[in-house]
Amino acid sequence: MKPDFKKDILPHLLGIAIFYAIVAFYFSPVVFQDQVIFQGDILQWEGSAKEAMDFRAATGEEALWTNSMFGGMPAYFISMEFPGDITNAVISVLTLGLPHPVNGLFFGMLSMYLLLLTFGVRPVFAIIGSVAFSFNTYNLLSLEAGHNAKIWAVCLIPLILAGIHLAFERKRILGAALLALGLLLQLKFNHLQITYYTLLTSVIYVLVRLIFDWKKEGIAQISKTLGFLILGAILAVGGNIGRLATALEYSPYSTRGEATLENAGAGLDKEYAFSWSNGKLETLTLLVPDFYGGGSQTPLGKNSASEKALRANGLDAQQINGFIKGAPTYWGDQPFTGGPIYGGAILVFLAILGIWAAPRESLYTFGAIIIFSILLSWGKNLSWFNYLLFDILPGYNKFRAVSMALGMTLFAIPVLGMISLERLIQSKNLKALLISGGIVGGLLLLLAIGAGMFRFDGAADQSLPEWLVSSLKQDRKAMLQASAWKSLGFLAAAFALIYFAIKGKISDLVLGLGLLALVTIDLWSVNRQYLNDESFQPSPAKSFFAITPAEQEIEKDNSHYRVLSLTESLTKGARTSYRFQSLSGYHGAKLRRYQDLLDNRLQFELNDFITKAQEGEFDFEGIQTMNMLNTKYIIAGTAANAVFENPAANGPAWVPMEIVGVQSNQAELEQLGEIDTKILATVNTSEFEDVKAGMGQITLNSYLPNELSYTATMRQAGLGVFSEIYYPKGWTATIDGKEAEIIRVDYLLRGLNIPEGSHEIIFKFAPTSYTATKTPMIIFQYLILAGLIAGIFFTYKKQADGNQ
């Protein structure tokens, strides 16, 4: 039987058109004017990735290593491609050519739409849930910050769950293929924390299905379904085996792995991991966006209490405007925030409606996901629960910013909400509508008229005069009240539409279109406060990376060296990395040994150097760890005379006169603060034996990020030290073509035992985690496409046969 175009095809085409139109209109400067969103994190990434990308453009090969930040580290998480990888082409086709990163929001709507259809939600209601999911403030705030990989990973959760759900509905081939495709793309974006949350979401779904289906389906059918799903997951992992292999190889040596110092712990410490913990009451921003004052820097309107106070206290117009344009209105528990996590008052109401209207299976599944993810997001504010999970859940201590768990919340709310709406309209359960509307409406009314019950104390208040703090609290209260009234208004409008639909006064289509308009307007108005026309620029990278006179001075030197810029943080700035090999950088998973050096030596040396320099003394001999890292230039500003050449830098390689043996990592790090690193070298003799001092000279002949060539002239055989970061996986060294053991010296540098005489030394980086996985990875990707085609064919054939 041929499909009915009007019934079976047209609604879906209209849905896709609506999704495309919303993205294209909201992001019209990106889609039509070739502008980009100003994303701070992406600018830092561009600086970090420049060396690897330039190498790829020049050679057609992958560097896999970059010396552009933190002295040197694998480029796996910065910029790495695989020849033959089809995922970019798949994304381009599925997102109809929309530009990155806004194409992720479009795909999020598509995947949510598909998921809701599999749960029996009619297209017009599925469109509402799709828009609400993709355009919540969590996604757009993440987009504004430059967390593009996180957005894509979140927007793929519905596709993954759609595959799992279809498999349990006995469409096993199609379900396994969709799971494989969704997980393939999610793993491609390499946001393992969101993938971890996706796994938790999937486990909850599967557990609920097992409880409900155990007796009905029987163990044989359930086992068959799980087998198909496991096969789909294996294909997805295979399609990313290169990315996963390199990540797993690197992880133990990164800050997410085991501690190197004997007195330190593994993974991330709790204080760091839970620094971004959502407050318990902050959960109410899901319903009332300005409950906690919006973002850390929020514009206040004309004639706000703060503006009046500033004017009354004699501040000039420029000072007043400067404060009002970015007032510290946020008074929540997090260190700072770009804005509230708002799920939409209408969607929250519909999700609560599910307590009475949704099927028990859906309520238990998505209700559990909502509750569990909210508890996770509270972090240290529910320490007994979250610290326990941090200690016992495998791999959970590798992640930070637990407020990210709200991505699960904002996924489950529209799913439960739309399932609930669908069932409510079918059952005409007016009582459920009245109860849920009364609960949510009553809460909003209480917040609107009883806002004075809160203290409105913010962390930023300590630096402000009391008269301004008092006015700021009034503004925070006004924001909460206005936001609560606004949410109540949208709730009342949605309630009225649903009520009239149940009573038969309006059609279901009018109901769907009305709710779609309300949800879109609501989310649009909140999002435009944080991501608006001012967020788009023709090319922020061009101005951000514009060369300064100071950098022009350094570029005159064609030798091999590192640069330290005092104008950026050691750990949160990669602008210098754009042109030079830098001691600083911007990455969440540095090499653990480099982080140790930062925490225990570099920061103290830098502070001491700056203090002395301010007094007119440039103590280059006092920065021994910087010298061993060949820090030849220090930048103190943008002017040409703000560059200081370090005459004490050790150079690319040298032969120390004496070996200082140590027995522990802690002892080795302590020695670095006491020795002249050009004359003495530390070696952990418990790991590396028979290391002796020699005499000679080493010269760097050529440099590539993944290959360095030296000539060593040794009058006496012994240790040569190279100012390159030691990493035990992938680097090999040859002396006159014969492989030699790379020794770790000075805590994190490379060393070699070099024979007497003149020798050619070559270091190469060719990790088997990349080279051995390239071809199998591409094969798995094509198997997933084949499985998807087969799943669609067999599903259509089964439906066609059933209709005959």
C-alpha positions in Angstrom: 0.0 0.0 0.0 1.4 3.4 -1.0 1.8 5.9 1.8 -0.7 8.8 2.0 1.3 11.9 1.2 -1.0 14.3 3.2 -1.1 12.0 6.3 2.2 10.1 6.2 4.7 12.5 4.6 3.5 16.2 4.6 3.5 16.6 8.4 7.1 15.5 8.6 8.2 17.8 5.8 6.4 20.7 7.5 8.2 19.8 10.8 11.6 19.8 9.1 10.8 23.1 7.4 9.8 24.6 10.8 13.0 23.4 12.4 15.1 24.8 9.6 13.2 28.1 9.6 13.7 28.6 13.4 17.4 27.9 13.2 17.9 30.0 10.0 15.9 33.0 11.4 17.4 33.0 14.9 21.0 32.6 13.5 20.5 34.5 10.2 23.8 36.3 10.6 25.5 32.9 10.6 23.4 31.2 8.0 23.1 34.1 5.5 25.7 36.7 6.3 28.8 34.6 6.9 29.2 35.9 10.4 30.1 33.8 13.4 29.1 33.6 17.1 31.7 35.2 19.4 32.7 32.1 21.3 35.5 32.6 23.8 36.3 28.9 24.1 36.4 28.5 20.3 38.9 31.3 20.0 41.1 29.6 22.6 40.8 26.4 20.7 41.9 28.1 17.4 45.0 29.2 19.2 45.6 25.7 20.5 45.0 23.9 17.2 46.9 26.3 14.9 50.1 24.3 14.7 48.3 20.9 14.1 46.1 22.5 11.5 48.9 24.2 9.7 50.8 20.9 9.6 47.8 19.2 8.1 47.3 21.9 5.5 51.0 21.8 4.5 51.6 18.0 4.5 48.2 16.3 4.3 49.2 14.3 7.3 48.3 14.4 11.0 50.8 15.8 13.5 49.1 14.1 16.4 51.4 16.1 18.7 51.6 19.8 19.3 54.3 21.9 21.1 52.1 25.0 20.9 50.8 24.8 24.5 51.9 23.5 27.9 55.3 22.7 26.5 53.9 19.9 24.3 51.1 17.4 24.5 49.2 15.0 22.2 46.8 16.7 19.8 44.2 14.0 20.1 41.6 16.3 21.8 42.6 19.5 20.0 42.7 18.8 16.2 42.9 15.3 14.8 41.3 13.8 11.6 41.1 10.3 10.1 41.4 9.8 6.3 38.2 8.4 4.9 36.1 9.4 8.0 32.5 9.8 6.6 30.9 11.4 9.7 31.4 15.0 8.5 29.6 14.1 5.2 26.8 12.4 7.1 26.3 15.4 9.4 26.2 17.8 6.4 23.5 15.7 4.7 21.4 15.2 7.8 21.6 18.9 8.7 20.8 20.1 5.1 24.0 22.0 4.8 23.5 24.3 7.8 26.8 25.7 9.2 28.5 24.5 12.2 27.8 24.8 15.1 24.1 25.9 14.7 23.5 22.7 12.7 23.6 20.9 16.0 20.4 22.6 17.2 18.7 21.6 14.0 19.8 18.0 14.3 18.6 18.1 18.0 15.1 18.9 16.8 15.2 16.2 14.2 16.4 13.5 16.6 13.8 14.6 19.3 11.1 14.6 16.7 12.0 11.0 15.7 12.0 9.9 19.4 8.6 11.4 20.1 7.1 9.8 17.0 8.4 6.4 18.2 6.5 7.0 21.4 3.2 7.6 19.5 3.2 11.4 19.8 1.4 13.0 16.9 3.6 15.2 14.6 2.3 18.6 15.7 2.9 17.8 19.4 6.3 16.2 18.5 7.3 19.5 16.8 6.6 21.4 20.1 8.8 19.0 22.1 11.5 19.2 19.6 11.7 23.0 19.6 11.6 23.0 23.4 14.4 20.5 23.7 16.8 22.1 21.2 16.1 25.8 22.1 16.3 25.6 25.8 18.7 28.1 27.4 21.2 25.4 28.3 21.9 24.8 24.7 22.1 28.4 23.6 24.2 29.5 26.6 26.6 26.6 25.8 26.6 27.8 22.2 27.4 31.4 23.3 30.3 30.0 25.4 31.7 27.9 22.6 30.8 24.5 24.0 30.0 23.2 20.6 30.9 19.6 21.2 28.7 19.5 24.3 25.7 20.8 22.4 26.1 18.2 19.6 26.5 15.4 22.2 23.4 16.5 24.0 21.4 16.9 20.8 22.2 13.3 19.9 20.7 11.8 23.1 17.2 11.5 21.6 18.5 9.7 18.5 20.3 7.2 20.7 17.3 6.6 22.9 15.0 6.4 19.8 17.2 3.5 18.6 17.0 1.7 22.0 13.2 2.3 22.2 12.6 0.9 18.7 14.6 -2.2 19.5 12.4 -2.9 22.5 9.4 -2.4 20.2 10.8 -5.3 18.1 12.2 -3.1 15.3 15.5 -4.5 16.3 17.6 -3.9 13.1 16.4 -0.3 12.7 16.8 0.4 16.4 20.3 -1.0 16.6 21.3 1.0 13.5 19.9 4.2 14.9 21.7 3.6 18.2 24.9 2.9 16.3 24.5 6.1 14.2 23.7 8.3 17.2 26.4 6.9 19.3 28.9 7.1 16.4 28.3 10.8 16.0 28.2 11.5 19.8 31.6 9.8 20.3 32.9 11.7 17.3 32.4 14.9 19.2 34.4 13.5 22.0 32.4 14.9 24.9 32.8 11.9 27.2 30.9 13.5 30.1 27.7 13.9 28.1 28.3 10.3 26.7 28.5 9.2 30.3 25.2 10.9 31.1 23.7 9.3 28.0 24.8 5.9 29.3 23.1 6.6 32.6 19.9 7.7 30.8 19.9 4.6 28.7 20.4 2.3 31.7 17.4 3.9 33.4 15.3 3.3 30.3 16.5 -0.3 29.9 15.9 -1.1 33.6 12.3 0.2 33.5 11.7 -1.8 30.3 13.0 -4.9 31.9 10.7 -4.4 34.9 7.7 -4.0 32.7 8.6 -6.5 29.9 10.1 -9.3 31.9 7.0 -11.4 32.2 5.3 -10.2 29.1 8.2 -10.6 26.6 10.1 -13.4 28.2 13.9 -13.8 28.6 14.5 -15.0 25.1 12.9 -11.9 23.4 14.6 -9.5 25.9 18.0 -11.1 25.3 17.5 -10.9 21.6 16.7 -7.2 21.9 19.7 -6.5 24.2 21.9 -8.5 21.8 21.0 -6.2 18.9 21.6 -3.1 21.0 25.0 -4.4 22.1 25.9 -5.0 18.5 24.8 -1.5 17.6 27.0 -0.1 20.4 29.9 -2.2 19.3 29.6 -0.8 15.7 29.5 2.7 17.1 32.6 2.1 19.2 34.3 0.5 16.2 33.4 3.5 14.1 35.3 5.7 16.6 38.0 3.2 17.6 40.8 5.6 16.6 39.4 8.4 18.7 38.7 6.1 21.7 42.0 4.3 21.5 44.0 7.6 21.5 41.8 8.9 24.3 42.2 5.8 26.4 45.9 5.8 25.8 46.3 9.4 26.9 43.9 9.4 29.8 46.2 7.7 32.4 48.9 10.4 31.8 46.5 13.3 31.9 45.0 15.2 34.8 42.1 12.8 34.6 44.3 9.8 35.3 46.4 8.5 38.2 48.4 10.9 40.3 52.2 11.0 39.8 53.1 12.6 43.0 53.0 10.2 45.9 50.9 12.5 48.1 48.2 13.2 45.5 45.0 11.4 44.6 43.8 10.0 41.3 41.4 11.8 38.9 40.0 15.1 39.9 39.7 16.2 43.5 36.1 16.7 44.8 36.5 20.4 45.4 37.5 21.0 41.7 35.0 18.5 40.3 32.0 19.9 42.2 32.9 23.6 41.9 30.0 24.1 39.5 27.2 22.6 41.6 23.6 23.7 41.0 21.9 25.0 44.1 18.8 23.1 45.3 16.6 26.1 44.9 18.3 26.9 41.6 16.4 24.1 40.1 13.4 26.5 40.1 15.1 28.3 37.1 13.7 25.4 35.1 10.3 27.1 35.7 11.2 30.7 36.4 14.3 31.7 34.5 15.2 34.8 36.6 14.6 33.1 39.9 18.3 33.6 40.8 18.9 36.8 38.9 19.8 35.5 35.5 23.5 35.5 34.7 26.5 36.8 36.6 26.5 39.9 34.4 23.0 40.8 33.4 21.8 44.1 31.9 19.3 46.0 34.1 16.5 48.1 32.6 16.1 51.8 32.7 15.1 53.2 36.1 16.2 50.1 38.0 16.8 50.4 41.7 20.5 50.1 41.1 20.6 52.9 38.5 18.7 55.2 40.7 21.1 54.5 43.6 24.1 55.1 41.4 22.7 58.3 40.2 21.8 59.4 43.7 25.3 58.8 44.9 26.9 61.0 42.2 28.3 58.6 39.8 28.7 59.9 36.2 26.7 58.5 33.3 29.6 56.4 32.0 30.1 54.6 35.3 26.4 54.1 35.7 26.1 52.6 32.2 29.1 50.4 32.7 27.5 48.9 35.9 24.0 48.6 34.5 25.1 46.8 31.3 26.6 44.0 33.3 25.2 44.1 36.8 26.0 41.1 39.2 22.4 40.1 39.5 23.1 36.4 40.0 22.8 35.3 43.6 23.0 31.5 43.3 25.5 28.9 44.5 27.8 28.6 41.4 31.1 30.6 41.0 29.5 32.4 38.0 27.1 31.6 35.2 26.3 32.8 31.8 22.5 32.6 32.4 19.8 30.4 33.9 18.9 26.9 32.9 15.4 27.3 31.7 13.3 24.4 30.4 10.2 26.4 29.6 7.3 26.9 32.0 4.8 25.1 29.7 7.1 22.1 29.3 7.7 21.8 33.0 3.9 22.0 33.6 3.3 19.3 31.0 6.0 17.0 32.5 4.3 17.4 35.9 1.0 16.6 34.2 2.5 13.3 33.4 2.1 12.2 37.1 -1.6 11.8 36.3 -1.7 11.5 32.5 1.4 9.6 31.2 1.6 5.8 30.9 3.3 4.4 34.0 6.2 3.1 32.0 7.0 6.5 30.5 6.4 8.3 33.8 8.8 6.0 35.7 11.4 6.2 32.9 11.6 9.9 32.3 10.5 10.9 35.8 13.5 8.9 37.1 15.8 10.6 34.6 14.6 14.0 35.7 14.9 13.4 39.4 18.3 11.6 39.1 19.8 14.2 36.9 18.6 17.0 39.2 20.2 15.3 42.2 23.5 14.9 40.2 23.4 18.6 39.3 23.2 19.6 43.0 26.8 18.2 43.4 28.3 19.4 46.7 24.9 20.7 47.8 23.9 17.1 48.2 27.3 15.8 49.2 26.3 12.6 50.9 24.7 11.4 47.6 27.1 12.8 45.0 30.4 12.2 46.8 29.3 8.6 47.2 28.7 8.3 43.4 32.0 10.1 42.8 33.8 7.4 44.7 32.0 4.3 43.5 30.8 5.0 39.9 33.5 3.8 37.4 35.0 6.8 35.6 32.8 9.4 37.2 35.7 11.1 39.0 37.1 12.1 35.6 34.5 14.8 35.1 33.7 18.2 36.5 30.9 20.8 36.3 28.2 18.4 37.6 25.6 21.0 36.7 26.0 19.6 33.2 23.7 16.8 34.3 20.9 19.2 33.7 21.3 18.3 30.0 19.6 15.0 30.9 16.9 16.9 32.7 16.2 19.1 29.8 16.1 16.1 27.5 13.6 14.2 29.7 11.2 17.1 30.4 9.9 17.6 26.8 9.7 13.8 26.2 7.6 13.3 29.3 5.7 16.5 28.6 4.7 15.6 25.1 3.8 12.0 25.9 1.6 13.4 28.7 -0.1 15.9 26.4 -0.8 13.2 23.8 -2.4 10.9 26.4 -4.3 13.8 28.0 -5.9 14.7 24.7 -6.8 11.1 24.0 -8.3 10.5 27.4 -9.9 13.9 28.0 -8.7 13.7 31.6 -9.8 17.2 32.8 -9.1 16.3 36.4 -5.4 15.7 35.7 -5.2 19.0 33.9 -6.8 20.9 36.8 -4.6 19.3 39.5 -1.3 19.8 37.6 -2.3 23.3 36.6 -3.3 24.2 40.1 0.1 22.9 41.5 2.3 24.6 39.0 0.2 27.8 38.9 0.0 27.9 42.6 3.8 27.7 42.9 4.3 30.4 40.4 1.8 32.7 42.1 3.5 32.1 45.4 6.9 33.1 44.0 5.4 36.1 42.3 3.7 37.6 45.4 6.0 36.1 48.0 9.4 36.9 46.6 10.2 38.9 49.7 10.8 35.6 51.6 14.3 35.3 50.0 17.4 37.2 51.1 18.9 37.8 47.6 22.5 37.7 48.9 25.1 37.3 46.1 28.8 36.5 46.2 29.6 39.7 44.4 28.0 41.8 47.1 31.1 41.7 49.3 32.9 44.1 47.0 30.1 46.6 46.7 29.0 49.4 49.1 26.0 48.7 51.3 23.8 51.3 49.6 24.4 49.6 46.2 23.9 46.1 47.6 20.5 47.1 49.0 19.4 48.4 45.6 20.8 45.4 43.8 18.7 43.1 46.1 15.6 45.1 45.1 16.4 44.5 41.4 16.9 40.8 42.0 13.6 40.6 43.7 11.9 42.5 40.9 13.5 40.2 38.4 12.2 37.1 40.2 8.7 38.6 40.4 8.5 39.7 36.8 9.9 36.3 35.6 7.3 34.4 37.8 4.4 36.5 36.5 5.7 35.9 32.9 5.8 32.1 33.4 2.4 32.2 35.0 1.1 34.0 32.0 2.5 31.4 29.6 1.1 28.7 31.8 -2.3 30.2 31.9 -2.4 30.6 28.1 -1.3 26.9 27.6 -3.8 25.7 30.2 -6.6 27.5 28.4 -5.7 26.0 25.0 -5.6 22.5 26.5 -8.8 23.1 28.4 -10.7 24.2 25.3 -9.2 21.3 23.3 -10.5 18.8 25.9 -13.9 20.5 25.8 -13.9 20.2 22.0 -13.9 24.0 21.5 -10.8 24.0 19.4 -9.2 21.3 17.2 -6.1 19.3 18.2 -4.2 21.0 15.3 -5.1 24.5 16.7 -4.0 23.4 20.1 -0.7 22.2 18.7 0.0 25.3 16.7 -1.0 27.5 19.7 1.3 25.7 22.1 4.1 25.7 19.5 3.8 29.5 19.2 3.7 30.0 23.0 6.7 27.7 23.6 8.7 29.4 20.8 8.0 32.9 22.0 8.8 32.0 25.6 12.1 30.4 24.9 13.0 32.9 22.2 12.5 35.9 24.5 14.7 34.4 27.3 17.4 33.3 24.9 17.7 36.7 23.2 18.8 38.2 26.5 22.0 36.1 26.3 22.5 35.3 22.6 21.4 38.2 20.4 22.6 40.4 17.5 25.6 41.6 19.6 26.8 37.9 19.8 27.5 37.8 16.0 30.7 39.2 14.4 32.2 39.0 11.0 35.5 37.4 12.2 36.4 37.7 15.9 39.5 35.5 15.3 41.0 38.1 13.0 41.1 40.8 15.6 41.8 38.4 18.5 44.9 36.9 16.9 46.1 40.1 15.2 49.8 40.2 15.6 51.2 42.7 18.1 54.5 44.6 17.9 55.8 42.4 20.7 55.1 39.2 18.7 56.6 40.7 15.6 59.8 41.2 17.5 59.9 37.6 18.6 59.1 36.3 15.1 62.4 37.7 13.9 64.1 34.8 15.7 63.9 31.7 13.6 65.5 29.4 16.2 63.7 26.9 18.4 62.3 28.2 21.7 59.3 28.7 23.9 57.4 31.8 24.9 55.8 32.8 28.1 53.2 35.6 28.0 52.4 37.4 31.2 49.3 38.9 29.6 47.4 35.6 29.8 46.9 32.9 32.4 49.2 29.9 32.5 46.2 27.6 32.2 43.5 29.7 30.5 45.1 31.4 27.6 46.0 30.0 24.2 46.5 33.2 22.3 50.3 32.8 22.4 49.9 29.3 21.1 48.6 30.7 17.8 52.2 31.7 16.8 54.6 30.3 19.3 55.4 27.2 21.3 54.0 28.3 24.6 54.2 27.4 28.3 50.6 28.3 28.8 47.5 27.0 27.0 43.8 26.2 27.3 42.7 22.6 27.8 40.8 20.6 30.4 43.1 17.6 30.2 46.7 18.6 30.4 49.5 16.1 31.0 49.5 15.3 34.7 53.2 15.9 35.0 52.9 19.4 33.4 50.1 20.2 35.8 52.3 19.1 38.7 55.0 21.4 37.4 52.6 24.3 37.1 51.3 23.8 40.6 54.6 23.1 42.4 57.2 25.0 40.4 56.2 27.2 37.5 53.7 29.4 39.3 56.0 30.1 42.2 58.9 30.9 39.9 56.7 33.2 37.8 55.4 35.1 40.8 58.9 35.5 42.2 60.2 36.7 38.9 57.5 39.2 38.5 58.0 40.6 42.0 61.7 41.1 41.4 61.1 42.5 37.9 58.8 45.1 39.4 61.7 46.2 41.6 64.0 46.4 38.6 65.8 43.0 38.9 65.4 40.4 36.2 66.4 37.2 37.8 66.6 34.9 34.8 68.8 32.4 36.7 66.1 32.1 39.3 63.6 30.5 36.8 65.3 27.2 36.4 62.2 25.2 35.4 61.4 27.8 32.8 65.0 27.7 31.6 64.9 23.9 31.1 61.7 24.4 29.1 63.8 26.7 26.8 61.7 29.8 27.6 63.7 32.2 25.6 61.1 35.1 25.5 58.8 36.6 28.1 56.1 38.9 26.9 54.8 41.6 29.3 52.6 43.6 27.0 51.9 44.3 23.3 54.5 46.9 22.6 57.8 46.0 20.9 59.8 46.9 24.1 57.6 44.6 26.2 59.5 41.6 25.1 62.3 40.3 27.3 64.9 37.8 26.0 66.0 35.3 28.5 69.8 34.7 28.2 69.6 31.8 30.7 67.3 29.6 28.6 68.8 26.1 28.3 68.2 25.8 24.5 66.7 22.9 22.6 69.1 20.2 24.1 72.2 20.0 26.3 74.5 17.6 28.1 74.5 17.9 31.9 77.7 17.6 33.9 76.2 15.6 36.7 73.2 13.3 37.4 71.1 13.7 40.5 69.5 10.4 41.4 66.1 10.4 43.1 63.8 7.6 44.3 60.3 9.3 43.9 58.4 11.8 41.8 58.0 14.1 44.8 61.7 14.1 45.5 62.5 14.8 41.8 60.1 17.7 41.7 61.6 19.2 44.9 65.1 18.9 43.4 64.1 21.0 40.4 63.7 24.0 42.7 67.3 23.6 43.9 69.5 22.7 41.0 70.9 24.5 37.9 69.1 22.5 35.2 71.7 23.1 32.6 74.5 21.6 34.6 72.5 19.0 36.6 69.8 16.7 35.6 67.5 14.6 37.8 66.7 10.9 37.0 64.4 8.7 38.9 66.7 5.7 39.4 63.9 3.5 40.6 62.6 3.6 37.0 65.7 4.3 34.8 69.0 2.7 35.6 72.6 3.1 34.3 72.3 6.7 33.5 75.6 8.6 33.6 76.8 12.1 32.9 78.7 12.7 29.7 80.4 15.5 27.9 79.4 17.0 24.5 77.1 19.2 22.6 73.7 18.6 20.9 72.3 20.7 18.0 68.8 20.8 16.7 68.8 20.3 12.9 65.1 20.4 12.0 61.7 20.6 13.8 58.3 19.3 13.0 55.7 18.8 15.7 56.0 15.0 15.2 59.6 14.7 14.2 62.8 16.3 15.5 66.3 15.8 14.2 69.5 16.5 16.2 73.2 16.1 15.8 75.1 15.0 19.0 78.9 15.3 19.3 79.9 13.5 22.4 83.4 13.6 23.8 82.3 11.3 26.5 79.3 9.0 26.4 76.4 9.9 28.7 73.0 11.5 29.1 71.7 14.1 26.7 68.7 16.1 27.8 66.1 17.4 25.3 63.8 20.3 26.1 60.8 18.3 24.9 58.0 16.9 27.0 58.3 13.2 27.9 55.3 11.0 26.9 55.8 7.3 26.9 53.2 6.3 24.2 54.1 6.9 20.6 57.4 8.7 20.7 60.4 6.7 19.5 64.0 7.7 19.3 66.8 6.5 17.0 70.6 7.1 17.2 72.1 6.6 13.8 69.0 4.6 12.8 69.0 2.3 15.9 66.2 2.6 18.3 67.2 3.9 21.7 65.3 4.0 25.0 63.8 7.4 25.9 64.5 8.3 29.5 62.4 10.7 31.6 64.6 13.3 33.2 63.9 16.5 35.1 60.5 15.1 36.0 59.0 15.6 32.5 61.7 16.1 29.8 63.2 13.5 27.4 66.7 12.1 27.8 68.9 9.6 25.9 72.0 7.7 26.7 74.3 8.8 23.8 77.4 7.0 22.8 80.8 8.7 22.3 81.3 10.3 18.9 79.1 12.1 16.4 75.6 10.8 15.9 72.3 11.6 14.2 69.3 11.5 16.6 65.7 11.5 15.5 62.5 11.6 17.6 59.3 10.5 15.9 55.7 10.4 17.1 53.6 7.7 15.5 51.3 6.1 18.1 49.8 2.8 17.1 46.6 3.9 18.8 46.1 6.1 15.7 48.0 4.3 13.0 46.6 0.8 13.7 43.0 1.9 14.0 42.5 4.1 11.0 41.3 1.5 8.6 39.1 -0.6 10.9 37.4 2.6 12.0 36.3 3.5 8.5 35.1 -0.1 7.9 32.9 0.1 11.0 31.4 3.4 9.8 30.3 1.9 6.5 28.8 -1.1 8.3 26.6 1.3 10.3 25.4 2.9 7.1 24.6 -0.5 5.7 22.8 -1.5 8.9 20.7 1.7 8.7 19.7 1.0 5.1 18.8 -2.6 6.0 16.8 -1.5 9.1 14.8 1.0 7.0 14.2 -1.6 4.3 13.0 -4.4 6.6 10.9 -2.0 8.7 9.1 -0.6 5.6 8.7 -4.1 4.2 7.2 -5.4 7.4 4.8 -2.5 7.5 3.9 -3.0 3.9 3.3 -6.7 4.3 1.1 -5.9 7.4 -1.0 -3.5 5.4 -1.7 -6.0 2.6 
